[in-house]
Amino acid sequence: MRARNLLLTAAITLFAATAQAAPISYLFTSGQVTVTATVGGNPVAGPAVIALTGSAVQVDETALVLNYVLLSTGSSGSISINPNYLGYTSINIDTASLSAFNGTILQFDPGPPAGYSYTIGPVNVTGQFDAVNLNPMMDINDQPFGFVNPSASGTMFVDTNVAIALDGITLGSIDPDGPGGLDPLVLKGDFFFEGVVPEPGTAILLGVGLAGVASARRRKA
C-alpha cells in the first residue's frame, strides 16, 4: 500500500510539472483594437474602438517563447475621415485578422502575475474595408487590405490568465493616386487581448483530487 501511495504521489508531481512546463494556449475572453488613421503623420480618423471577435495566444514560459498570437475582429462601423482624404469621408473595416509566430519573452517581474517583455515578428495583418467618397463613383466596397509589420514588442502579464498589448500595428493603407501623389492614408491599430485557459486549473483540481484519494487510502491502511 505504501509503495502504491508513493507511486501515486510521484505521478501527481510529474503530471503537475509536465502541465507547468508545456506551452499554454490562452483562448479569447475579451479584447479590443483601437483604430486610428493618419495622412503624412497627421491624424484624420479615429480613435475608434472595435471589440475582438476571436483570439488565441500561446506562451511557453519555461522556454521563454511567445509561440503565436492570433487576433481577429469584425466590423468597425463607419469611422469619419476629417478632413476628407481625396474626397473620402468615412471608412469601415469589415474584418481584420492579425497573426504572428515564434516570438521571444524576457521576464522582468516574477509576479504573480509574471511580467514579461516580448518581441515577435513578422506580424501579418489582413482584412477587408469599405470607404465612402463625396463622388459615389469613387466608393470602395469589399476592398482587401493587408500589411506585414517587421516586428512588434511590448509587455505581457501571465497568471491564471494572460494579458498582452500590441501597439502601433499598421493594418493597411488607402493610396488612390499612387506614388508621387498625396501621402497615403495609413490605418493603425492598438490591440489588447485578455485570455484564459482551463488546463492549469484542471490540472490543479485533478492533483488535489488524486492527493485526496491517496490520503483516504493511507487512513484506511
Stockholm file with secondary structure:
# STOCKHOLM 1.0

chainA/1-221         MRARNLLLTAAITLFAATAQAAPISYLFTSGQVTVTATVGGNPVAGPAVIALTGSAVQVDETALVLNYVLLSTGSSGSISINPNYLGYTSINIDTASLSAFNGTILQFDPGPPAGYSYTIGPVNVTGQFDAVNLNPMMDINDQPFGFVNPSASGTMFVDTNVAIALDGITLGSIDPDGPGGLDPLVLKGDFFFEGVVPEPGTAILLGVGLAGVASARRRKA
#=GR chainA/1-221 SS CHHHHHHHHHHHHHHHHHHHHSCEEEEEEEEEEEEEEEETTEEEEEEEEEEEEEEEEEEETTTTEEEEEEEEECCCCCEEEEEEETTEEEEEEEEEEEEEEEEEEEEEECCSSEEEEEEECCEEEEEEEEEEESSGGGCEEEEEEEEEESCEEEEEEESSEEEEEEEEEEEEEECTTCTTSSCCEEEEEEEEEEEECHHHHHHHHHHHHHHHHHHHHHHHC
#=GC SS_cons         CHHHHHHHHHHHHHHHHHHHHSCEEEEEEEEEEEEEEEETTEEEEEEEEEEEEEEEEEEETTTTEEEEEEEEECCCCCEEEEEEETTEEEEEEEEEEEEEEEEEEEEEECCSSEEEEEEECCEEEEEEEEEEESSGGGCEEEEEEEEEESCEEEEEEESSEEEEEEEEEEEEEECTTCTTSSCCEEEEEEEEEEEECHHHHHHHHHHHHHHHHHHHHHHHC
//
